[in-house]
Amino acid sequence: MSVYFVVAVFGAVIGSFLNVCIYRMPRNLSVVFPPSKCTNCGAQIRAWDNIPIISYALLRGKCRNCKSGISARYPLVEALNACLYAAVLWRYGFTWNAAVYCLLVSTLVVITFIDLDFQIIPDRITLPGIPLGIVSGSLLLPDPFLRSAPLGLQASLIGAGSGFLVYYLIAVLGEKVFRKEAMGGGDIKMMAMLGGFMGWKSIILTTFLGSLLGSVIGIFLIAVKGRKQGAQIPFGPFLALGAVISLFFGQEILTWYLY
């Protein structure tokens, strides 16, 4: 059996837990207790109805008890996390580095869907993530842009500090110039966390990619969906996507840009 398949299955199982985090964290509920239940009828979900992706297909997207529809987001998150874990294995091998990066990409998945739903990034995620990122970057992780070289304490601290400072300044200047919130506190702490894990160069590339993707999607929503110009679009998902691209292809992008 391929190690990629095993890792992907494990990623799907973790993805099932991520769905719990996405639903409960913004509602200030425990992610451990009580066991999962149908949000419509309250019936506890049985173990055999909670198999990632497969149970959703067998139940045809409906609760076994009340037959109400179950959001397709649940298998989507499970499949997305499975694919991300397989991609981490492909890029970083079966190493402790890969284990940390799996934790990071799962964190970004949770951030993305919470921000899409509630326009917040919970401190419960980012505040512990900042010191964890600095410790991991200092002791274990490579520089995503120079994979043969370790990131180190200095680069990790500079990354966390620059992520916080740059986005804090954007938030302050945005309020002064445009008289409205230009950057949320969650985005600021999220970038500090990412800088700790990935270093200061990741802040630059993630910001560029996030801004580019956000602009393209924003224009699309205005042109096709009729969304009002100036309507708020959460920035966290675009930063998360930019960070994932930096994590997997930062070295190639840097080489392409320089040469």
N, C-alpha and C positions, 0 to 999 in steps of 0.2 A: 504493500500500500504506500502510495506516494506521501512523503512528508508534507508536501504542500496541501494535500487533501486533509490530512490530520490537523494541520495548523488552521486550515480554513474552517473545519468543523468546530474546532475550539473557538475560533473567532465568532462563529455563529452563535455558539452557546453564550459567550460573553456578550454578544449583541442582544440576546434576550434580556440579560441583566441591564444593559444600557437602556432598553425600552422602559424598564422600571424607573431608572434614574431620570430619564427624560420626563416621565409623567409626574413623579413624586417630588423631585427636588424643588421645582419652582413653586410647589404647593406646600413646602416645608413639612413634608411627610418623611417618615423613615423609609429608607430604601431596602431594609431588611425585613421588617415586620409591619403589617401582617402579610401572609402569603398573597400572591397575585389573585385578583378577582375581576369578574366582568364589571366594567364601569357602568353598565346599564342596569343589570338585575342584581349585582352584588354577589353572585354565586362564585365560590372559590374555583379557580381553574385547576383541573386535575393535572397530575404530572404528565400523563400521556397526551394531554391537549396542549402541552407547553413545549413540545419539541420544536426547536427553531425551524422555521420555513415549512417543514413537512406538515405539522399540525394545522397550520393555516390553510394549506392546500387541501388536506383531507376534510377539514370542516367547511371548506368553500367560503372562508372568510366570515363565518358566523359563529356566534356563541352557541355551544351545545345546549345550554339550558333555555335561553330566551329567544334564540335565533336572530338576535340583533346583529347588525353588521360590525365587523372588526376592521379597524383602519388598516389599509394596505401598508401603512408606514411600518408596522411591526415587522413583517418579513423583509421589508426594504432595509431597515436598520440592521437586521441580522445578516442579510446578504452583503450589505456594504461593509460591515465590520469584518466579515469573513474574507472578502476580497482585499481589504486593507492589510489584514494579518498575512495573507499569502504574499502580498506585494512587499511587505517589510522583510519577510523571509527571503524573497528573491533578491532584494537589494542588500541586506545586511547579514544574511546567513543565519545559521542556527546558533546565535550568540546571546550573551547578556545584553548587548547593545540592542539587539532586535526585541528582546523582552521589554526593555524600557520604551522603545519606540512604539511597540504595540499598545502599551499603556497610554502613551501620548496621543496616538491617533484615535483611540477609543474616547479619550477625554475630549478631543476636538469634535467627534461625532455627537456627543452629548451636548456640548456647547452649541453646536450648529442648530440642532432641532429645538432646544430650549429658546434660543435667541429668535428663531423663526416664529415660535408660538407666542412668546411673552416679551420679546425685545429686552431681555435681561441676560446677563451671564452671571450665575450665582457665585458669590464669594466662597461658598463651600467647595467650589472646584478650584478657583484660581489662587486663593490665598495659600492653601497647602501646596499648590502646584509650583509656586515661585521658589520656595526653599528646596523642594524636591528636584526641580529643574537645575538649580545651582549645584546641588550636591552631585546629581547624576552627571552633569556636564563637567564638573571638576574632576571626578574620580573615574568615570567610566566611558563616556560617550566620545565618539570622534567628531571632528568638524565636518558637517554635512557637505561643505564645499571643498574640503581637502581630506578625504577619508583616511589617508594614511597617517594623518596627524591627529593627536588627541585635542579636544577642545580646551580643557584646562580651566583652572580657577579664574584666572584673569579674564579670559574671553567670555566665560560664563557670567561673571559679575558685570562686565561691560555690556553684555547682551541684555541681561535683566534690567540694568540701569538705563540703558539707551531705549529699550522698549517702553519702559515706564515714562521716561522724561519726554521723549518725542511725542508720545500720544497725549501726555498731560498738557504739553504746550499747544498741541492742536486743539484740545478741548478748551483751554483758556482763551486762545486767540479766536477760536470760532465763536465763543460766546460774546467776546468784545466786538468783533467785526460784524457778525451776522445776527447778533442778539438772540441766538437760540443755541440749543445744545448741539455741538458739532461732533462730539465723541463721548460716549458713555463711560462711566467708571469701570464697567466690566471689560470693555475693550482695552482700556489702559492696563489693567491687571493681567488680562489675557496675554498681551504683548510682552509684559515683563516675564511672565511664565515661559513663553516661547523663547525669549532671548536667553533665559537660563538654560534651557535644554539645547538650543541650537546656535547660540552666539549672535554677535551683533550683525554679521553679514546677512543672517536670516531675516532680521528686522527690515533691512533695506529691500530685499527681494520679496518678502511677504507683503510689505506695504505696497510695492509697485504692482504685484500681481493682484492683490486684493482690490486695489483702486481700479485697475483695469477691468477686472471681472465685474466689480460693482457698477462701473459706468456702463458697460455693455448691457448688463441685465437691466439696469435702471432705464436706459434708453428703450430697450425692448418692451418693458412694462408700460412705458408711456406711449409708445407708438402702437403696440398691438393690443394691450390690455386696457388702454384708456386710463391708466393710473395718473393721478394729478401730479404735475411737476411740483417738486418740493415735498411730496409725501415721504414720510420716513420709511426707509428700508434698512433693516438690521445689517450692520457691517460685519458682525462677528462671523457669519458663515463664509463670507468672501475672504476674510483674513485666515480662517481655518483652512479653506481650500488652497490659498496661497502658501500657507505653511506646509501643507502636505506636498505640494509641488516642489517646494524648496527642499524638503526632506528627501524626496526621491530623486530629484533631478537638479539639485543646486549645483553640483560639480559640473555637469554638462552645460548648464546655462551660463555659468561663469566662464568656462572654456570657450563657448561660442561667442560670448560678448568680448572677451579679451583677444581672441585670435580670429 
